[in-house]
Amino acid sequence: MQELMQKFQEIFGGEGDIRSYFAPGRVNLIGEHTDYNGGHVFPCALTIGTYGLARRRDDNKLRFYSANFSKLGVIESSLDDLVPSDKAGWTNYPKGVMWTFEKRGYKLTSGVDFLIYGNIPNGSGLSSSASLEVLTGVMLKDLFGFEELSMQDLALIGQYSENNFNGMNCGIMDQFASAMGKKDCAIFLDTSTLEYEYAPVKLADAKIVITNSKVKHSLVGSAYNDRRNECEAALKDLQAVVDIKSLGDLSEEEYEANKDAIKDPVCRKRAKHAVYENQRTIKAVQALKDNRVDEFGKLMNASHVSLRDDYEVSCEEIDILVDLAWQLPGVVGSRITGGGFGGCTVSIVKNDAVDNFIETIGKKYKEKVGHEAEFYVVEIGNGAGKLS
Ligand code: GLA
């Protein structure tokens, strides 16, 4: 923080009231691609995320600086120019949040100087963009005194800006986890009502290990939006025969009894995943509460198979990581996490097996794929907020 403060002063000048904030990334333990299908998710906030320093200005200008992209220097804009553009690069995220504030009647009465630094590996699927959106929300709420906005409101504003300003039709999971996270707990969130419950992640003698495949396929955004559309088509077909609002309303049995109403076989597979994954998530949270960690792990594995075969959001490199993990002793469960098409896996690994996990998978992955994977043994942290 001290270094960042120095940087801020060097770039924007040291006078006035400079405030600091943090918003975490997230990892989802189970409940993937259910959040835009009215299902349940089970993410937790990480201790890595995005830091921000900000100060109000006397004029309408917006000046942005990312310590991750120092070569880009200061990117200037203004409150009169809150429109997405390619050349705005990463600043499209904070600008989208500012645009959403204004659209909702939260008038920003001056510009800001805003410096950020993130330690979430870029493009890893650990929600660096959601953390930046939530960070911006926390910063604007504080700098402009919008006390009435709750953390949940800031999550919804972040999602709205990502959908409508940045063109990615994401659900609420990532922003919700970043805003609402709680140390050592995962959030069991019903995305159809936004009712949620914190569940302590008590893994006894095991840890959460994230493995970064270090691949990101370029079709991420468009393929994600395709999945959403396929689920919507399936829902529409089903609504001709059952009275449901979302795929999350169906049990496995109800899905099986009505699946023939879905005309397109691809859409049928997508819906199958959404229904079964939602039920798996409910079962997994119960297993965790009952200290049946092995059962939790088995459900994680089944989640991966479904994401690989029915939802088709995995890729070769990720399947290699998961297959290697499944073969190792001390691995309770392992699956792809996040939006997919690259990014990370999440595994639950017994304490005394972690070193071997990292060494063996690290070596074999490099042999098979040609580049290194990265491993993070993670802690579950709190949601976003102002730093003192
Ligand atoms: C991305 C989206 C989330 C969610 C996941 C898949 O991270 O931003 O809303 O849909 O993919 O579970």
Boltz pocket constraint, residues with backbone or C-beta under 6 A from the ligand:
constraints:
  - pocket:
      binder: B
      contacts: [[A, 28], [A, 31], [A, 32], [A, 33], [A, 34], [A, 35], [A, 36], [A, 125], [A, 170], [A, 171], [A, 172], [A, 173], [A, 174], [A, 338], [A, 339], [A, 340]]
      max_distance: 6.0
